[in-house]
Amino acid sequence: MIQAANIKKIYTTDEVETTALDSVNLNINEGEFVSVMGPSGCGKSTLLNIFGLLDNPTEGTYQFAGDEVSRCSEKERADLRKGNIGFVFQSFNLIDELTIYENIELPLLYLKTPSKERKEKIDAVADRLKIAHRLKHFPQQLSGGQQQRVAVARAIIGDPKLILADEPTGNLDSGNGEEIMNLLTGLHEQGATIVIVTHSETYAEYAQRIVRLFDGHIVSENMGS
């Protein structure tokens, strides 16, 4: 699914050059569940952005589902993301002006899914994530845990090949955090490929493999629980 070789990412301003990732090599197989850990500023989110085709590496190669994508244009990356990659963010990233139904529907609109099929998919995923009774509400009317469930629903509605979650429990209490991790575990058991960034040793252990970053380098890999 993912083959990253000698990935380097350098951010340059007029005065400072910062190396966020330095010679990162990492393969993730289809159907695998991987946690990425490390202190703030170690390059975790940068790596996730490259995996999610939100950014290109400065150097190195990145193959996604067998295709070399490390030098794709912004439009090419956007086209590849559609239907292939689902994102779950720490801050939910829901659109306040849209209902829960409309938030979940967005990826299907980009995919030009017919209206009847959109409704069937949204009803099914909302029922699965226990938010069917909230579809007519707006994000600010929901609890943090419910909003993150909506974010997960939006991430998986297009049946993506890869789910990327950046600190998905970061704004949740322990009870809701555990619910979201159990939800991701269930998706993995149904065949999803999942990569999460987390600061939590407890939540990292839900994954099959834990990758630890420090100062832009992978310093260790070990099996989860």
Disulfide bonds with the S-S distance in Angstrom:
none
